[in-house]
Amino acid sequence: MPGPRVAVIGTGGTISSVGKHGLDLVAYLENNKIYEVDELLNAFPETLEQGDVVPVRLRAMPSTAIGPAEWLEINTKIHDLVEEDPSLDGIVVTHGTATLEETAYFLNLASKVEIPIVLVGAQRPASGMGTDSGINLVNAIRTAGHPASRGRGVLGVLNDEIHFSRDMTKTSTLRQQTFKSPDFGLLGHADWDKIAYYRMPERRRAPNTEFDVRGLTELPRVDISMTYAGTHGTAIDAYVAAGAKGIVVGAMAPGYVAPIEFEKLAAAAEKGVTIVHSTRAGSGRVADVASRRVPGTVLADNLPPQKARVLLAVALTKTDDPAELQRIFDEY
């Protein structure tokens, strides 16, 4: 038996990068060599033993260069693949870890395919000593092809762990155990002998979402303003001037902004900009204290600023009504 049929879409990142030598673990991008996905699979032939693996070239780039335009492109490619090949059991997307969580969460909101989608990256380049590229990719293919992965939304697999895209975030610059789900923990393990799940996500997830961005060439502009001691709120003015449709505030925990920020956010809201309060704390829900936020402000629940930005950009393709946006943040 050939095993599950899994398409592996390549977008580049550390997992596909080739350094100058085995100890080139950080400055490898200076070598300007990133494997295409078929080259990456061939570099770790064990990946091809996990099923009927179909490499799909898309990009070979660092994830620092990936943004909303690329999210839309990846989403389109996923739908095209499933339409063209209904026999697929799962899809893996190789991706740099810098923005992996944002791409994964976007796909969790936007993708309409029934089969599992798994994003995978690595902390060390494919050429590095002790690289996690090969084993992470093996486990991602196993996870994507596993029947129990269906219905859990878009997943991330690194360090033998399976995370829900909404919950996971990068927590360390260089450690291989960088991805964590701070508030609720991982979904399961990709161990040597089996894929083992322990919980099901509660929040709405792919493919059963109300969003469909197929056909769009861009998303509404949403920017992030971080609160800090002594802030002048200058970024808020700049974002409004640049045409932002929404601003996510990485507020001080549990969700408060400085007085000058409050004034500038009020002025932005008067101009029709949607305001969302997240926090810079890294975990926990935003406090609902009406006197500490501009009227119409949406609360991000426990989403960190970078995830709240993704949800707001997608939600603004449907509505800019604050009550509806709050419902969306409460459900997703």
Buried (B, 14 or more C-beta within 10 A) or exposed (E): EEBBBBBBBBBBBBBBBBBEEEEBBBEBBEBEBBBBBBBBBEBBEEBBEBBBBBBBEBBBBBBEEBEBEBBBBBBBBBBEBBEEEEEBBBBBBBBBBBBBBBBBBBBBBBBBBEBBBBBBBBBBBBBBEEBBBBBBBBBBBBBBBBEBBEBBBBBBBBBBBBBBBBBBBBEEEEEBEBBBBBEBEBBBBBEEEEBEBEEEBEBBBBBEBEBBBEEBEEBBBBBBBBBEEEBEBEBBBEBBEEEBBBBBBBBBBBBBBBEBBBBBBBBBBEEEBBBBBBBBBEBBBBBEEEEBBBEBBBBBBBBBBBBBBBBBBBBBBBEBEBEEBBBBBEEB
